[in-house]
Amino acid sequence: MIQFVNVTKSFPTGNVALDDVSFDVEPGEFVFIVGESGAGKTTLMKLLTKDMDPSQGEVFVEGKNLSKLKRRDVPQLRRNIAVVFQDYKLLPERTVAENIALALDIIGKGEKEIVSRIDDLLKLVGLEDKKLFFPRQLSGGEAQKVSIARALAIGPKVLFADEPTGNLDHESAMMIAKLLEKIHELGTTILMATHNLDIVKTLKKREIHLHKGKLIKDTKKKKVEKHE
């Protein structure tokens, strides 16, 4: 489903964000992308959603080389790969329901379908009673749940959670991790970028470790392959 082949991403400043990274993710996997700040996790996400192209190597999604993807096809790619951010990115002047509805309205869903979908998503994340709340009235964990619900609204095949627990206390962080595990069990492929090793150890999923742009560990393999 997702394949990185000898991917390097460097910038004019000389910074190398990813250095000869190769891995693949099968449909239905749950994969932790583990590393400290600056390890390359966010760059990996931006390559996957075609916010940038690799300097070398190739990124494939469902067999398509993203470097050759036409501009008109990028919106469809981003419907299939939804992103959840550390800072939620909720619109403060809109209610919980309105934040979720916006994603559905953009892709042309009708009002009746939008209302039904919102109800289903809020039930999934356990926030049925927060439908008319504004983001400022929510805890950090609740706000992240809304962000996840919004990302799921358009039915993506892949959910990339970029440090989704970074702003949360331990209890809320574990709650979000367990919610992502539940979503995975319902059939969505999950990639979760994190430096929270407690979550990684608790959920016991596949781990891809990045350090200064290099892939140093992949628990799917006995050892990381070296590419000359």
N, C-alpha and C positions, 0 to 999 in steps of 0.2 A: 504493500500500500504506500509506504513512505520509504524512500531510499536516498541516502547521502553517499555519494561516491567520490572519495578523495577531495572533499570540499575544503577549500581555503578561502577565507575572507579577510582581506587586508585593506587598509585605508591609506590615503595619501600622507597621513601623519607618520606612517611607518608601523602603526599598531596592527598586529595580527590577531584578529578576534577568534578565528577558527583556523586550525592548522592541520590540513590533510585528514579530515574527519570522515570516516566511513561507518555506516550502520544501516540497518533496515528495521522497519516496524511493520508487523503483520496486522491485518484487520482484527480488531477485538483485543489487542494487547493493552496493558497498563504499564507505562514506562516512566520511571523517574529520571529526569535529567538533573544530575546532582553536581553542584559546584558552588564555590564562593562567588561573591560579586566580582565581575570581570572575567569569569571563566569562559564565557561565550554562550551562555544559555539564551539570553535575549536575542543575540545575533542569529542563533539557530532558529528561533521562532520567526524572526523577520525574513529569513531565507525561505522558510516553509510557507509563509503567506505572501511571498513575492513583494515584500516591502523593499527588498534589495536582492541583487543577484550575486552569486559567488564570484570571487576573483579567479578561482580555478576550480575544476571539478564540476559535478552535476548533482542537482536535486530533482528527484522524481516523485510525483504523487499520482498514484493509480496509473503508472506507466508513462506519464507525461513529463517530459523534461521542462521544468519551469523556466529555464533560461530561454526556451523557444516558445513559451506560452504567449499568445497574442493578448494585447491590452484588453480587448473586448471580453476575453475569457477569464480575466482576473476576478471579477465579482463572483462568478460561479465557484472558483477555487475557494474564495473566502466564505462562501456559504457552506462549503464542505469542511472547512477547517476554522472553527470558531475559537476565539481567544478570550481568556479571562485574565484580568490584570490585577496586580497587587493593590492598586489604588481605586479599584471598583469601576471608575469612570461612569458613574451614574449622573444623570442630569438632575441637579438639585431642585429645580423648579417643577419637576414632574413627580407624580406619585409612583409608587412601586409598580402598579398596573400600567401606568403610562410609559414608564421606562421599558417595560417588556413589550408593550404594544408597538412601540416605535420600530423595533426590529421586524415585526410582522407586517406593519404598514408599508415599510420600505419595499418589501418583496410582493406587495399587492394583495395581501390576504383581506378577505371581507370582514366586516365588523363582527358578525356572529361567530365566525371561526376564530377571530382574535380573542374574543371574550372566553370562549371555551378553552382555547390553548393556554391563556393566562391562568385560568382556574386549575388546569391540569398541572402546570409548571409550579405554581405556588403550593399545591398539595405535595408535589414531589420534594420540594425543598423545605416543607414544613412552615410556610409563612402565609397560610390562608387568611389569617387574621390581620395581616399587615398590608393588605391590598391597597388601601387608600392612604397609607403613611407616606411621608416624604423622606428622602434619604437622611436628613438631619435628625429624624426621629428614630433611626435604627442604630443598633449596635454595629460594631465592625463586622462581626460574624454574620449578622443579618444582612448587612449591605453586600457582603460577598456572596451570600446565597442568592440575592436578587441579581447580581452580576452573572452568576452561573445560570440562573433561570433565563435571563435575557439571551445569553450565548446559546442555550439549547433551543430557544424558540423556533429557530429556522431549521431545526433538525439536522445539525452537522454530523458528518461521519466521524470527525475527529475533534476533540476538545483539547486545546493547548492551554494549560493553566500556568501562567508565568508568575511564579512566587505568590500564589494566591493566599498564603497564610503569613506572609511577611510582616503584615501590620497587626497581627492578631496575637492575643495571649494564648497560652498552651491549650487551654480547654477549647477555645474557639477554633484554634488551628486544627486540632484533632477532629472536631466536628465537621469542618470543611473537608478534610481528608477522607473521612468516612462517607460523606456525601458524594465525593468524586468516585469512591469505590462502588457505591450503590449505582451511580450513573453508568459506570463501566459494566457492572453486572447486567444492566438493561441493554447493553449492546454497543455503546459508544467507545471508540478507541480513545484512550486518555494518555496524554503526555503532560507530566507535571514537573516543571522546573522548580527546584527548591535547594536550599542549603540546610533545611531542617532534618537532621539525621534521625531524630526521634520518630518523625512521621515515616521516614523511609524504613526504619527498623520495625515499626509496628505493622505496616501494611504488607511488607515482604513481597514486593513486586520486582520486576526487572529493573536494574539500575544501569544507567549510562553515566559515567563520571567524567566531567571535564575539568581540566586544570590548565589555566593560561592558554586556552584555545585548543589544547590537545585532548583527545579521547584517551584516557588512561585506564579505564576499566569498563567492561560491559559484562554483566553477570549472565547474559545469554550465551557467552562464549567462555571457554576455559582461559583463554588469554586473548589480548587485543592483537589483531593482525597488524603487521607492519607493511606499509605500502612504500615501495621504493620510488 
